[in-house]
């Protein structure tokens, strides 16, 4: 009985220690949350006091920024953006991106002479180009279709090691089917002028021309073979019908011709029809491929005749300059506060000495 009583007291002590530990942890959490809330409240108050103290400075800087922005928008020529959507063929995407990057570097460095020579425009027109960029765009359905085309070109062993999730995770801009090219310039008509030279920079490439020629020859050969195969199937179907008629005539005389040993005449007819439909499907796919690969770069949508005015907070000075003015107002206020803190610190240090 004494041992049982001691065991019960020990269990009660352990349980009490557990609840005490839980209570202490909860109190610490409440204390941490309270200090965090108080600290945040103090920060908000200090921030509001800072705004109150330097409100006039911040407003003045914002007004000056707005005034400067309106003047800049009035005096400086507006910027225009033009966009074109392309579908590269024959693995020309990388070269397209390289060319656009090169043109953009020339525009950034204001090398209007080389840019004009490359794009076959006047030097003065090249000087008006501010930016040339390209980006891919593809939704999930387009990515899945790209994966389907990619997987069809692999052998059965490789297919087993690739799943759509890993493919989508590793999908990059060069894998996309469509790419959007944008040109920002101070002349709304420049984009249309450089469209043809820009496309020719890829289309005139000898390697891609060879790929295009080889593709056309392969398509022509496949088309010839499929048409010959279709003609053979048509001849077989005509022959089959003649035999069926002969079979019907001889059936009354006790003679029967069996075209499909191990299967009925219906199965033979279905096989011929299925084969014919399969060939027609391949011909349709081949014609679609021929249409999609007529050009090294398929132009889905061309540059417009006139670009549209570039709008937005970061593209118009009347929005950008006030934001910068307010930011500078905050910065000046912080510098004044920092200077006051350093002066007080130095004064206290001198008094302590």
C-alpha positions in Angstrom: 0.0 0.0 0.0 2.9 2.4 0.8 4.5 1.7 -2.6 1.2 2.3 -4.4 0.7 5.6 -2.5 4.2 6.8 -3.4 3.7 5.9 -7.1 0.4 7.9 -7.1 2.1 11.0 -5.5 4.9 10.7 -8.1 2.4 10.7 -11.0 0.6 13.7 -9.5 3.9 15.6 -9.3 4.8 14.8 -12.9 1.4 15.9 -14.1 1.7 19.1 -12.1 5.1 19.8 -13.6 3.7 19.2 -17.1 0.8 21.7 -16.6 3.3 24.2 -15.1 5.5 23.9 -18.1 2.6 24.3 -20.5 1.4 27.4 -18.6 4.8 28.9 -18.6 5.2 28.4 -22.4 1.7 29.9 -23.0 2.6 32.9 -20.8 5.8 33.4 -22.8 3.9 33.2 -26.1 1.4 35.8 -24.8 4.2 38.0 -23.7 5.9 37.7 -27.0 2.7 38.5 -28.9 2.0 41.4 -26.6 5.5 42.9 -27.1 5.2 42.4 -30.8 1.8 44.2 -30.9 3.2 47.0 -28.7 6.3 47.3 -30.9 4.2 47.5 -34.1 2.0 50.1 -32.4 5.0 52.2 -31.5 6.3 51.9 -35.0 3.0 53.2 -36.5 3.0 56.1 -34.0 6.6 57.0 -34.8 5.8 56.8 -38.5 2.7 59.1 -38.2 4.8 61.5 -36.1 7.4 61.5 -38.9 4.8 62.2 -41.5 3.3 65.0 -39.4 6.8 66.6 -38.9 7.8 66.5 -42.6 4.4 66.6 -44.2 5.1 70.0 -45.8 8.4 68.8 -47.2 6.9 65.6 -48.6 4.0 67.5 -50.2 6.3 70.1 -51.7 8.5 67.5 -53.2 5.5 65.7 -54.6 4.2 68.9 -56.2 7.6 69.6 -57.7 7.7 66.1 -59.1 4.3 66.4 -60.6 5.2 69.8 -62.2 8.4 68.4 -63.6 6.6 65.3 -64.9 3.9 67.3 -66.7 6.6 69.5 -68.3 8.6 66.5 -69.3 5.6 64.8 -70.8 4.8 67.9 -72.7 8.3 68.6 -74.0 9.7 65.1 -74.6 8.4 63.0 -77.6 5.9 60.3 -76.5 6.9 56.6 -76.7 5.0 54.1 -78.8 4.9 50.3 -78.4 4.2 47.9 -81.3 3.9 44.1 -80.9 4.1 41.1 -83.2 3.5 37.4 -82.5 5.8 34.8 -84.1 5.9 31.0 -84.3 9.5 29.9 -85.0 10.1 26.7 -87.0 13.2 24.4 -87.5 14.6 25.2 -84.0 15.2 28.9 -84.9 13.9 30.2 -81.5 17.4 30.5 -79.9 18.7 32.4 -82.9 15.7 34.7 -82.8 16.3 35.5 -79.2 20.0 36.1 -79.8 19.2 38.5 -82.6 16.6 40.4 -80.5 19.1 40.7 -77.7 21.7 42.0 -80.1 19.4 44.7 -81.5 18.3 45.7 -78.0 22.0 46.1 -76.9 22.6 48.3 -79.9 19.5 50.4 -78.9 20.7 50.6 -75.2 24.1 51.7 -76.2 22.6 54.2 -78.7 24.7 52.7 -81.5 22.2 53.9 -84.1 24.7 53.5 -87.0 25.1 49.7 -86.6 21.4 49.3 -85.7 20.4 51.2 -88.8 22.6 49.1 -91.0 21.4 45.8 -89.4 17.7 46.7 -89.7 18.0 48.5 -93.1 16.6 51.9 -91.9 17.9 55.4 -91.6 20.3 56.3 -88.8 17.9 59.0 -87.6 15.1 56.4 -87.4 17.3 53.9 -85.5 18.1 56.6 -83.0 14.4 56.7 -82.1 14.3 53.1 -81.1 14.4 52.7 -77.3 13.9 49.0 -76.7 13.4 45.7 -78.6 12.3 42.8 -76.5 10.8 39.3 -76.9 9.0 37.0 -74.5 7.2 33.7 -74.8 3.6 33.1 -73.8 1.9 29.7 -73.4 -1.0 28.6 -71.2 -1.3 25.1 -69.7 -3.2 23.7 -72.8 -0.4 24.9 -75.1 2.2 23.4 -72.9 0.4 20.1 -72.9 0.1 20.1 -76.7 3.9 20.8 -76.9 4.5 17.9 -74.5 2.4 15.7 -76.7 4.4 16.6 -79.8 7.6 16.2 -77.9 6.7 12.7 -76.5 5.7 11.4 -80.0 9.3 11.9 -81.2 10.8 9.7 -78.5 11.2 5.9 -78.4 9.2 3.8 -76.0 12.0 3.3 -73.5 12.6 7.1 -73.1 8.9 7.8 -72.9 8.6 5.7 -69.7 11.2 7.9 -68.0 9.4 11.2 -68.8 6.2 12.4 -67.2 4.2 15.5 -67.9 4.7 17.0 -64.5 8.5 17.0 -64.8 8.2 18.3 -68.4 6.1 21.3 -67.3 8.4 22.0 -64.4 11.4 22.2 -66.7 9.5 24.2 -69.4 11.3 27.3 -70.4 10.6 30.2 -72.8 12.4 28.6 -75.7 10.0 25.6 -75.6 7.0 27.7 -76.2 5.2 27.7 -79.5 4.4 31.4 -79.7 6.6 34.4 -78.9 5.6 38.1 -78.6 8.1 40.7 -79.9 7.7 44.3 -78.7 9.3 47.4 -79.9 9.3 50.7 -78.0 10.2 53.8 -80.1 9.6 57.5 -80.3 8.1 57.1 -83.8 4.9 55.0 -84.2 5.8 53.9 -87.8 9.3 52.5 -87.2 8.1 49.0 -86.2 6.4 48.3 -89.5 9.6 49.4 -91.4 11.9 46.9 -89.5 9.5 44.0 -89.7 10.8 42.6 -93.0 14.5 43.0 -92.2 13.9 41.5 -88.8 12.2 38.4 -90.2 14.9 38.1 -92.9 17.6 38.0 -90.3 16.3 34.5 -89.5 14.7 33.5 -92.8 17.9 34.2 -94.8 20.0 32.0 -92.5 21.5 29.3 -94.7 21.2 26.6 -92.0 17.5 27.2 -91.5 16.9 27.4 -95.3 18.6 24.0 -95.5 16.3 22.6 -92.8 13.3 24.1 -94.5 14.3 22.6 -97.9 14.9 19.2 -96.3 11.5 19.3 -94.5 9.8 20.2 -97.8 11.5 17.2 -99.6 10.5 14.9 -96.8 6.9 16.0 -96.8 6.8 15.7 -100.6 8.2 12.1 -100.4 5.7 11.1 -97.6 2.9 12.6 -99.6 3.8 10.6 -102.7 4.1 7.4 -100.7 0.8 8.0 -98.9 -1.0 8.8 -102.2 0.5 5.6 -103.8 -0.6 3.6 -100.7 -4.1 5.1 -101.0 -4.3 4.2 -104.7 -3.2 0.6 -103.8 -5.9 0.4 -101.1 -8.5 1.8 -103.6 -7.5 -0.9 -106.1 -7.7 -3.5 -103.4 -11.1 -2.3 -102.4 -12.3 -2.4 -106.1 -10.8 -5.9 -106.4 -12.5 -7.0 -103.2 -15.9 -5.8 -104.5 -15.5 -7.7 -107.7 -14.6 -10.8 -105.8 -17.6 -10.3 -103.5 -19.9 -10.1 -106.6 -18.3 -13.2 -108.0 -18.8 -14.9 -104.7 -22.4 -13.9 -104.7 -22.9 -15.4 -108.2 -21.1 -18.6 -107.4 -22.9 -19.1 -104.0 -25.9 -20.5 -105.8 -23.7 -23.0 -107.6 -22.2 -24.3 -104.4 -18.8 -22.5 -104.9 -17.6 -19.9 -102.4 -14.4 -17.8 -102.3 -13.2 -16.8 -98.8 -11.1 -13.7 -98.7 -10.4 -13.7 -95.0 -9.4 -17.0 -93.7 -10.1 -17.1 -90.0 -12.5 -14.1 -90.4 -15.6 -13.1 -92.2 -16.0 -10.9 -95.3 -17.2 -8.1 -93.0 -13.9 -8.0 -91.1 -12.0 -7.8 -94.4 -14.1 -4.9 -95.6 -13.7 -3.1 -92.3 -9.9 -3.6 -92.4 -9.7 -2.1 -95.9 -11.9 0.9 -94.8 -9.8 1.5 -91.6 -6.6 1.4 -93.6 -8.0 3.9 -96.1 -9.2 6.2 -93.2 -5.8 5.9 -91.6 -4.0 7.0 -94.8 -6.4 10.0 -95.2 -5.7 11.0 -91.6 -2.0 11.0 -92.2 -2.5 13.0 -95.4 -4.5 15.6 -93.5 -1.8 15.8 -90.8 0.9 16.1 -93.5 -1.0 19.0 -95.2 -1.3 20.7 -91.8 2.4 20.3 -91.3 3.1 21.6 -94.8 1.0 24.7 -94.1 2.7 25.3 -90.7 6.2 25.0 -92.1 5.9 27.1 -95.2 8.0 29.8 -93.5 10.9 29.6 -91.1 9.1 32.2 -89.0 5.3 32.1 -89.1 3.9 35.6 -88.5 0.8 35.1 -86.4 0.1 38.8 -86.0 2.2 41.6 -87.7 3.4 44.9 -86.4 0.6 47.5 -86.7 1.0 50.4 -89.1 1.1 52.7 -86.1 2.2 51.8 -82.6 0.1 52.7 -79.6 1.1 55.3 -77.0 3.0 53.8 -74.1 0.9 54.3 -70.9 1.4 53.3 -67.3 2.7 54.6 -64.0 6.4 53.8 -64.9 6.0 55.0 -68.5 4.6 58.5 -68.0 6.6 61.2 -66.2 3.5 62.8 -64.6 3.2 59.6 -62.5 6.8 58.6 -62.1 8.2 62.0 -61.0 5.7 62.6 -58.2 6.5 59.1 -56.8 10.2 59.9 -56.9 9.6 63.3 -55.4 7.7 61.8 -52.4 10.4 59.2 -52.0 13.1 61.9 -51.9 11.0 63.8 -49.4 11.0 60.8 -47.1 14.7 60.4 -47.7 15.5 64.0 -46.8 13.4 63.6 -43.6 15.3 60.5 -42.6 18.6 62.2 -43.2 17.5 65.1 -41.1 16.5 62.7 -38.3 19.7 60.8 -38.6 21.7 64.0 -38.4 19.8 65.0 -35.3 20.4 61.6 -33.7 24.2 61.8 -34.4 24.4 65.3 -32.9 22.6 64.2 -29.8 24.8 61.1 -29.5 27.9 63.3 -29.9 26.7 65.8 -27.3 25.9 63.1 -24.7 29.3 61.5 -25.4 31.1 64.8 -24.8 29.1 65.4 -21.6 30.0 62.0 -20.3 33.7 62.7 -21.0 
